[in-house]
Amino acid sequence: MNLLIHPATELYGTVTIPGDKSISHRAAMFAALAEGRSHVRNFLPGGDCRATLGVLRGLGVPIEEVSPTELVIEGVGLHGLQEPAGVLDCVNSGTTMRLMAGLLAGQPFFSVLTGSSQLVKRPMGRVVEPLRRMGAQIWGRQGGKLAPLAIQGSPLHHLDYALPVASAQVKSALLLAGLYSNGLVVVREPGPARDHTERMLAAMGAPVQVLGSVVTSERPRRPLAPLDMAVPGDISSAAFLLAAGLLAPRSRVTIVGVGVNPTRTGILDILQAMGAQVQAQNLRQEGGEPVADLVVEHTELHATEICGDLVVRAIDELPVVAVLATQARGRTVVRDAAELRVKETDRIATVAQELRKLGAQIEEFPDGFAVEGPVQLRSAAVWSHGDHRLAMALAVAGLVASGPVLVEEAECVSDSFPGFEQSLQVLGVELGLEE
Ligand code: S3P
């Protein structure tokens, strides 16, 4: 599917956005381990989270889809997962594969995790190596660096591990393995990676503790309590609509029910540093997570520098930050973001390659990029490379180009933001879809 985006002059309205991808994955996985029936509302029915549901079903977890966004999950308990008859397909989802690797390492059975051609190129050594230190038996291509991963569950023991990169996926995999370990698992974080696992497992009664940048988990003495929660809206999806509202002249956009966990709000800090005012209204709690309504208006932006912990707190938003930077006065510089190179695509290379087709001035570094602005973007055809966040960032760029922008292979937006096109239309964007 190709998405044709027309330039916009005035975006106005109120939208809700789908549930948070990271929280949806965790809600489904952890509910499966609980004793009793969990209710999860506003579950993200995107490709990545649906992959998690498929894997859990393969492990014998009964999941009823009351609607695409409402799940009833019959928890099988910490020791109730069953050996899968076939391979477990994580499709495009790195979160599914890495978290499940941690969970499966301590199960008394054999399992195989695989995924799309995109996923089997992404680094898995970062979870395999520390899990092996705990005693896990995991095999993969290139000595365990790449999927498919074959896991023979085995007894796990104590681990004290300093993460080489700030990664919530690796942290979460180790914390999950810790639930099946004979000793304490201690994870030391170099930066503030998202903490949804810690919050949710602790709320379910698991012995997961956070002391500054050190997180521990161990074998629970009692069953995990089931969940009854609504997943907050995904701030990583909201980022595209915030960017749209900031860039299109005479705009005012309200996004209702957005998760504003401080480990995720780097984008709000970046927008503020670029001169934008994002108002957070109706601050409340949902499912143990802070939630707010976000309001933005069109703003003339200026450049900023992004590095260090801020990168960790905004890692998935950096493609759309690059688009914002094309319209901001000055040179916006992103550093310390080498992790972008191992996302769904090498997002430093693909963002630079595609934004240049629109006339952007962007320089690549090994660990980031610099963008000169403002420039008038031009009408062109661009390619998503099968990367949902790149597709949506390019669509936002189309709102301020001199003519229509065609985003090729845009069906991947539904990996994280099903309904993205409709949300843009509600705000007044003129767009076309071609098969
Ligand atoms: C995620 C963590 C981040 C993020 C990804 C989702 C998660 O990846 O980029 O989209 O749900 O834990 P890393 O943990 O690899 O940094």
Boltz pocket constraint, residues with backbone or C-beta under 6 A from the ligand:
constraints:
  - pocket:
      binder: B
      contacts: [[A, 21], [A, 22], [A, 23], [A, 25], [A, 95], [A, 166], [A, 167], [A, 168], [A, 169], [A, 170], [A, 172], [A, 193], [A, 194], [A, 315], [A, 316], [A, 339]]
      max_distance: 6.0
